[in-house]
Structure formats: C-alpha cells, structure tokens
C-alpha cells in the first residue's frame, strides 16, 4: 500500500483495573497470561503492517485500552496532528 498511514496500537493492551486488581490471584494470573499472548499476536500484526505498508507511521501506546481514542485521547490527538502536519 503506497500511501502514508497512521496506525495506533494499544500495545501492550490493558484489560483494565478489574482484571489486574481482582482479589482472586487466579484471575490476575489469567489476565497476565492473556495479556502476554495477546501482545505477541498484536506485535506480529504490527510487524506485518510495517513490512506491508512501508509509509505507515506505527505508534504503540502501552497500557491503552481497546478504545485507545478514549483511554489515551491526548496521545491520539498529538499523534494525529503530527502525522497530518507532515502530509502538507
């Protein structure tokens, strides 16, 4: 794909406080295991995008939620403005 693209990933992804602060240690361990597996899959996707879309600007926002534009609004706006300013 020979066009500029901005891709923002929540990587590593956050499941939220409910998973990481649960009173049950089994829940916390399962959440950590899921996070690790999900991060590996997502990182492979990111690398495929970087290889297939050479003009892509890829941003990783650690501990952002699935709705990255809500959990990290300021980061998303800053990245978007920066990306757009370079297109002019």
C-alpha positions in Angstrom: 0.0 0.0 0.0 1.9 3.0 -1.2 0.2 5.7 0.8 1.0 7.3 4.2 -0.9 5.7 7.0 -1.1 6.3 10.8 -1.8 3.2 12.8 -2.2 3.4 16.6 -2.0 0.2 18.6 -2.7 -0.4 22.3 0.4 -2.5 22.9 0.7 -3.9 25.4 -3.1 -3.7 25.7 -4.8 -3.0 29.0 -7.8 -5.1 30.2 -8.5 -2.5 32.9 -8.3 -2.5 36.6 -10.9 -5.2 37.1 -8.5 -7.8 35.7 -5.3 -6.6 37.3 -6.7 -5.7 40.7 -9.0 -8.6 41.2 -8.9 -10.1 44.7 -8.6 -13.6 43.2 -4.9 -14.4 42.3 -6.1 -16.9 39.7 -7.9 -14.1 37.9 -4.8 -11.9 38.0 -2.6 -14.7 36.7 -5.1 -15.5 33.9 -5.2 -11.8 33.0 -1.4 -11.7 32.8 -1.2 -14.8 30.7 -3.9 -13.4 28.3 -2.1 -10.1 28.1 1.2 -11.8 27.1 -0.5 -13.9 24.5 -2.5 -11.0 23.1 0.6 -8.8 22.9 2.5 -11.4 21.0 -0.3 -11.7 18.4 -0.6 -8.0 18.1 3.1 -7.4 17.8 3.1 -9.9 14.8 0.3 -7.9 13.3 2.2 -4.6 13.8 5.3 -6.1 12.1 3.2 -7.3 9.2 1.8 -3.8 8.7 5.2 -2.3 8.9 6.5 -4.7 6.3 3.5 -4.3 4.0 2.9 -0.6 4.4 6.3 1.0 4.3 5.0 4.5 4.6 3.0 3.6 7.7 3.7 5.5 10.9 3.0 3.0 13.6 2.5 4.1 17.2 2.4 1.8 20.2 0.6 3.1 23.2 1.4 1.0 26.2 -1.5 0.1 28.6 -4.1 1.8 26.4 -7.5 0.2 26.2 -9.2 -1.2 23.1 -10.9 2.2 22.8 -7.5 3.9 22.5 -9.0 7.2 21.5 -10.8 7.3 24.9 -8.2 5.9 27.2 -5.3 7.9 25.6 -7.1 10.8 23.9 -4.3 13.3 24.3 -1.8 10.8 22.8 -4.1 10.1 19.9 -4.7 13.8 19.1 -1.0 14.6 19.3 0.0 11.7 17.0 -2.8 12.6 14.6 -1.8 16.3 14.4 1.9 15.4 14.0 1.0 12.9 11.2 -1.2 15.3 9.4 1.3 18.2 9.6 3.9 16.0 7.8 1.5 15.4 4.9 1.3 19.0 3.9 
